[in-house]
Amino acid sequence: MMPKHKENIYCVSVKDLFVKFGNLNILNGLSFDIENGKIFGFLGPNGAGKSTTINVLNTLISPSSGNVKIFGKDVSKNASYIRSKIGVVLQQPSFEENITVERALDIHGILWGISVKERKARIKNLLERFDIESIKNTKNEELSIGQRRRVQVAREFMHDMDLLFLDEPTVGLDPSARRILLNFIKEKAKAGLTVFFTTHIMEEAEYICDKIAIINKGKIIAFDTAEGLRQKYSRIKKGEIKLKDDLHDQSIKHMLKALENQNLIIDISKGNIIQINTIGIGKILTKLLRILSDNNIEIENIAITPSTLEDIFFNVIDNSITKGNNNEFSFS
């Protein structure tokens, strides 16, 4: 059996993508590949270029320059084919006001040419999976924001697709509905669906995404798994030392506070708890433990809190002018 061409590994392949509006560069040479059947997180502040990238990939905007392929086909030359194999859920609300939830799902199935029998089966499944069975006879205009969002995402699954764009899909959802949606997406990805996922909720990205790209000012400034990003960019770490008894000795307090500098904060205001916020916690923790040990102060517990993805996101954005970023990544 002949091995597949490398390009067939990727659902999305982007090379040196530029998009200009007049004299303004919106995207500045994006390059990345997304492997089939993976969930790709695309994170960035408002105005970073996320929506423009999505619009290029779903063929709504033409690249100013660069090479963009979906399913191995150029987006500028194969728009109709690509659109027939993708799904798109944008962050803007979209619903049919005067028809019921069930009818809205059915109409979307009709538009995609799904048979009557298959439509009924899919509607039944989606009503159950998205927990909207109880509102199936309710008109969309009467639904809450969260209910409308669930219907908006659910109806996209009335047709088969190979690539799904989800732009802030959990806006307005409560924690339970959010988890139902995320688990459903993970299940679909395991079955082969490729997902392009944007969110401002870092916990979502960490929970669902196989890999994550962070974009700012039209450039990808970081790319890896959530754990890989943590290892590369984690700087600030928090720690807590719980003592058996309250710390009353002023000389010891003075020694601890003397370690403070611009990259280290030591809080001993809670009596028997020493809180640490620092860059490079290992060496500082060793010094603190030595001071406590030399003064026969007993320790009840030590806890280190790793940097969250949100910590890393802001750290990377704040330092996004770093030189030497070649802005080219392979997602595999």
C-alpha positions in Angstrom: 0.0 0.0 0.0 1.4 3.4 -1.0 2.0 5.9 1.8 -0.3 8.9 1.8 1.2 12.2 0.5 2.2 14.4 3.4 -0.4 17.0 2.4 -3.2 14.5 3.0 -2.4 14.4 6.7 -3.6 18.0 7.0 -7.2 19.2 6.9 -5.9 22.8 6.8 -2.6 24.0 5.5 -1.7 27.8 5.6 1.5 29.2 4.4 2.6 32.9 4.5 -1.0 34.2 4.7 -1.4 38.0 4.4 -4.7 39.9 4.3 -4.7 43.6 3.7 -7.6 46.1 3.8 -6.3 49.2 2.1 -2.9 49.9 3.6 -3.7 48.0 6.8 -2.3 44.5 7.3 -4.8 42.4 9.2 -2.9 39.1 8.9 0.8 39.2 8.7 2.2 36.0 7.3 0.4 33.3 9.2 1.7 29.7 8.6 0.3 26.6 10.3 -1.0 23.1 9.6 -3.9 21.4 11.2 -4.1 17.6 11.2 -7.3 15.8 10.3 -9.5 14.8 13.3 -7.9 17.3 15.8 -9.3 20.2 17.7 -7.3 23.4 17.0 -7.6 26.2 19.5 -7.2 29.7 18.1 -6.8 32.2 20.9 -6.2 35.9 20.9 -7.5 39.3 22.1 -10.2 41.2 20.3 -8.9 42.5 17.0 -6.0 40.0 16.8 -7.1 38.6 13.5 -9.1 35.5 14.5 -12.3 36.4 12.6 -10.4 37.4 9.5 -8.6 34.0 9.6 -11.8 32.1 9.9 -13.3 34.1 7.0 -10.4 33.2 4.8 -10.6 29.5 5.7 -14.3 29.3 5.0 -13.8 31.2 1.7 -15.6 34.4 2.6 -12.4 36.5 2.2 -9.7 36.0 -0.4 -6.1 36.1 0.8 -4.1 39.1 -0.3 -1.1 36.7 -0.7 0.0 33.3 0.6 -1.1 29.8 0.1 -4.2 28.4 1.9 -5.5 24.9 1.3 -8.5 23.1 2.9 -8.7 19.3 2.2 -5.7 19.8 0.0 -7.5 22.3 -2.3 -6.8 26.0 -2.8 -9.5 28.1 -1.1 -9.5 30.6 -3.9 -10.2 28.1 -6.6 -12.4 25.5 -4.9 -14.8 27.6 -2.7 -18.0 25.6 -3.6 -16.3 22.3 -2.9 -14.9 23.5 0.4 -18.2 25.0 1.6 -20.0 21.7 0.9 -17.8 20.0 3.4 -17.6 22.5 6.3 -19.8 23.7 9.1 -19.6 27.2 10.6 -21.0 28.5 13.9 -20.1 32.2 14.3 -20.3 34.1 17.5 -23.1 36.3 16.3 -26.6 35.0 17.3 -28.4 33.3 14.4 -31.9 31.9 14.6 -35.2 31.8 12.8 -37.7 33.8 14.9 -41.1 32.5 14.0 -40.5 28.7 13.8 -40.0 26.1 16.5 -36.7 24.5 17.5 -37.6 21.2 15.9 -38.7 22.9 12.7 -35.5 24.9 12.6 -33.4 21.7 12.7 -35.6 20.1 10.1 -35.2 23.1 7.7 -31.4 22.9 8.0 -31.6 19.2 7.1 -33.7 20.0 4.1 -31.3 22.7 2.9 -28.5 20.1 3.0 -30.5 17.5 1.1 -30.9 15.1 4.0 -33.6 12.5 3.5 -36.8 12.6 5.6 -35.9 9.4 7.5 -32.4 10.6 8.3 -33.6 14.0 9.3 -36.0 12.5 11.9 -33.2 10.4 13.3 -30.8 13.3 13.5 -33.3 15.6 15.1 -34.2 13.1 17.8 -30.5 12.6 18.6 -29.6 16.3 18.7 -32.6 17.2 20.8 -31.4 14.7 23.4 -27.7 15.3 23.1 -28.0 19.1 23.5 -30.7 18.8 26.2 -33.3 20.8 24.2 -36.0 18.1 23.9 -38.2 20.1 26.4 -38.1 23.2 24.1 -38.5 21.5 20.7 -42.0 23.0 20.2 -41.0 26.5 21.4 -40.4 29.2 18.9 -36.8 30.4 18.7 -37.8 34.0 19.5 -39.1 32.8 22.9 -35.8 31.1 23.9 -33.2 32.4 26.3 -29.8 33.4 24.9 -28.2 30.2 26.1 -31.0 28.1 24.6 -30.7 29.9 21.2 -27.0 29.2 21.3 -27.5 25.5 21.9 -29.9 25.3 19.0 -27.5 27.3 16.8 -24.8 24.8 17.4 -27.0 21.7 17.2 -28.6 22.6 13.9 -25.1 22.6 12.3 -24.9 18.9 12.9 -27.9 18.2 10.8 -25.5 17.7 7.9 -22.2 15.7 7.5 -19.0 17.7 7.5 -15.3 17.2 7.7 -14.3 20.6 9.2 -16.2 22.7 11.7 -15.5 26.3 12.7 -16.7 27.2 16.2 -16.3 30.8 17.0 -17.0 31.4 20.7 -19.7 28.6 20.7 -20.3 28.7 24.5 -21.3 32.3 24.8 -24.4 32.5 27.0 -24.2 28.9 28.1 -24.4 27.9 31.8 -21.6 25.5 33.1 -23.7 22.4 32.5 -24.7 23.2 29.0 -21.1 24.3 28.2 -19.7 20.9 29.4 -22.4 19.0 27.3 -21.3 20.9 24.2 -17.6 20.5 24.8 -18.0 16.8 25.4 -20.1 16.4 22.2 -17.4 18.2 20.2 -14.6 16.0 21.7 -16.7 12.9 20.7 -17.1 14.1 17.2 -13.4 14.8 16.9 -12.6 11.3 18.0 -14.8 10.1 15.1 -12.7 12.1 12.6 -14.1 15.7 12.6 -11.6 18.5 12.5 -12.5 21.5 14.6 -11.3 25.1 14.5 -12.2 26.5 17.9 -12.0 30.0 19.3 -12.8 31.1 22.8 -12.0 33.6 25.4 -12.4 31.1 28.2 -9.0 29.6 28.8 -10.3 26.6 30.7 -12.3 25.6 27.7 -9.3 25.7 25.4 -7.3 23.6 27.9 -10.1 21.1 28.2 -10.9 20.5 24.6 -8.0 21.5 22.3 -5.3 19.2 21.1 -3.1 22.1 20.3 -3.4 25.9 20.7 -2.2 28.9 18.7 -2.1 32.3 20.2 -2.4 35.2 17.7 -1.9 38.9 18.3 -1.7 41.7 15.7 -2.1 39.3 12.9 0.8 37.0 13.9 0.9 33.7 15.6 3.1 34.3 18.7 2.9 30.9 20.4 1.8 27.4 19.3 1.8 24.1 21.3 -0.3 21.9 23.5 -1.6 23.5 26.7 1.1 21.6 28.6 3.7 22.6 26.1 2.8 26.2 26.4 3.0 25.9 30.2 6.5 24.5 30.0 7.7 27.1 27.6 6.1 30.2 28.8 5.2 29.7 32.5 7.1 32.2 34.6 5.0 33.3 37.5 4.3 30.6 40.0 2.5 30.6 43.3 3.2 28.7 46.4 1.9 28.4 49.9 3.6 27.1 53.0 1.3 26.3 55.9 3.0 26.3 59.3 2.0 24.2 62.3 1.8 27.4 64.5 1.5 31.1 63.9 4.7 32.9 63.0 5.3 35.5 65.8 9.1 35.9 65.7 9.7 39.3 64.2 13.3 38.6 63.3 12.3 35.6 61.2 9.6 37.7 59.6 12.3 40.2 58.7 14.5 37.5 57.2 11.6 36.3 55.0 10.6 39.7 53.9 14.3 40.5 53.1 14.1 38.0 50.3 11.5 40.1 48.4 12.3 41.8 45.2 10.6 43.0 42.0 10.0 39.4 40.9 9.0 38.0 44.3 6.2 38.8 46.7 6.1 37.1 50.1 2.9 37.5 52.2 3.1 36.5 55.8 0.0 38.5 57.0 -2.1 35.4 57.7 -0.1 34.2 60.7 0.5 30.5 59.9 0.6 30.8 56.1 3.4 32.1 53.9 2.3 32.9 50.4 4.8 33.2 47.6 4.3 34.8 44.1 7.5 34.6 42.1 9.4 33.9 38.9 11.4 30.7 39.5 9.9 29.4 42.7 12.3 26.5 43.2 15.3 28.5 44.5 13.2 30.8 46.6 11.3 27.9 48.1 14.6 26.3 49.1 15.8 29.5 50.8 12.5 29.9 52.7 12.6 26.2 53.9 16.1 26.6 55.1 15.2 29.7 57.2 12.3 27.9 58.7 14.3 24.7 59.4 17.2 26.6 60.9 14.8 28.2 63.3 13.0 25.0 64.2 9.7 26.1 62.7 7.5 23.1 61.8 5.7 22.9 58.5 2.3 21.4 58.1 1.9 21.5 54.3 3.5 22.9 51.1 1.4 23.6 48.0 2.6 24.9 44.6 0.1 26.3 42.2 1.1 25.9 38.5 0.5 28.8 36.1 -2.9 28.6 34.4 -3.3 28.9 30.6 -4.8 32.3 31.3 -1.6 33.4 33.1 0.4 32.1 30.1 -1.9 33.8 27.6 -1.4 37.2 29.1 2.3 36.6 29.5 2.7 35.7 25.9 0.5 38.6 24.7 2.5 41.1 26.9 5.7 39.9 25.3 4.4 39.5 21.8 7.1 41.8 20.3 9.7 39.2 21.0 12.2 39.0 18.1 13.0 35.9 16.1 9.5 34.5 15.8 9.4 32.7 12.4 5.6 32.5 12.6 5.5 29.0 11.1 4.2 25.9 12.8 3.1 22.4 12.1 0.1 21.0 14.0 0.7 17.3 14.2 
